Amino acid sequence: MGNSNYLKGRAKEYRLKYKFEKQGFIVLRTAQSRGFADLIAINPNSKEIIFIQSKPKSMSKNAKEKLEKQFDFINNSFLCAFQVK
């Protein structure tokens, strides 16, 4: 059986995934991600892409704000393209 923190985190990621899918997003889960996003949610209608970092409820507001500030450069910054190689 896996680590309980991992299992809780994975369960939260799946809850978020289903929540965004219900809103019409295509959601990619980056399993065992070590990067800045656990989920990537793409809305083909609104052309919106959201990078989601799932953290426990126990994480302090200050720590969450610091993480959001660290990756603020992403907001409203990129044009995207899809390629098959």
Contacts in CASP RR format, 6 or more apart in sequence:
PFRMAT RR
TARGET T0000
AUTHOR 0000-0000-0000
METHOD contacts of the structure
MODEL  1
MGNSNYLKGRAKEYRLKYKFEKQGFIVLRTAQSRGFADLIAINPNSKEII
FIQSKPKSMSKNAKEKLEKQFDFINNSFLCAFQVK
5 56 0 8 1.000
8 56 0 8 1.000
9 54 0 8 1.000
9 56 0 8 1.000
12 54 0 8 1.000
12 56 0 8 1.000
13 29 0 8 1.000
13 38 0 8 1.000
13 39 0 8 1.000
13 54 0 8 1.000
14 29 0 8 1.000
16 39 0 8 1.000
16 52 0 8 1.000
16 54 0 8 1.000
17 27 0 8 1.000
17 29 0 8 1.000
17 39 0 8 1.000
20 27 0 8 1.000
20 39 0 8 1.000
20 41 0 8 1.000
20 50 0 8 1.000
20 52 0 8 1.000
21 27 0 8 1.000
23 43 0 8 1.000
24 43 0 8 1.000
24 44 0 8 1.000
24 45 0 8 1.000
25 41 0 8 1.000
25 42 0 8 1.000
25 43 0 8 1.000
25 50 0 8 1.000
26 41 0 8 1.000
26 42 0 8 1.000
26 43 0 8 1.000
26 44 0 8 1.000
27 39 0 8 1.000
27 40 0 8 1.000
27 41 0 8 1.000
27 42 0 8 1.000
28 39 0 8 1.000
28 40 0 8 1.000
28 41 0 8 1.000
28 42 0 8 1.000
29 38 0 8 1.000
29 39 0 8 1.000
30 37 0 8 1.000
30 38 0 8 1.000
30 39 0 8 1.000
30 40 0 8 1.000
36 51 0 8 1.000
36 53 0 8 1.000
36 71 0 8 1.000
37 51 0 8 1.000
37 52 0 8 1.000
37 53 0 8 1.000
38 52 0 8 1.000
38 53 0 8 1.000
38 54 0 8 1.000
39 51 0 8 1.000
39 52 0 8 1.000
39 54 0 8 1.000
40 49 0 8 1.000
40 50 0 8 1.000
40 51 0 8 1.000
40 52 0 8 1.000
41 48 0 8 1.000
41 49 0 8 1.000
41 50 0 8 1.000
41 52 0 8 1.000
42 48 0 8 1.000
42 49 0 8 1.000
42 50 0 8 1.000
43 49 0 8 1.000
49 80 0 8 1.000
51 71 0 8 1.000
51 74 0 8 1.000
53 67 0 8 1.000
53 71 0 8 1.000
55 63 0 8 1.000
55 64 0 8 1.000
55 67 0 8 1.000
END
